[in-house]
């Protein structure tokens, strides 16, 4: 997995055709995965003490909520058609979930 940080505070990681972008905006911690034009987004409040929401896009409608990061990653992987282990998670996002 390769990881880099952009000038805008976004951290990106890429592995096996899946790109992950992590950033904080609008009172949320946001982790978006992209693969072959498809997206799955996990979001949590900036304080980090809330459930994770799964969306298709950063500003999209909520599809589901999860307490655990692993369950949210499973759902994101399902949306992208990959194994959960194929999702690169930037270090800054590794503590998401309750």
Secondary structure, 3 states (H helix, E strand, C coil): CEEEECCCCCEEEEECCEEEEEEEECCEEEEEEEECCEEEEEEEECCCCCCEEEECCCCCCEEEEECCHHHHHHHHHHHHCCCHHHCCCCHHHCCCCC
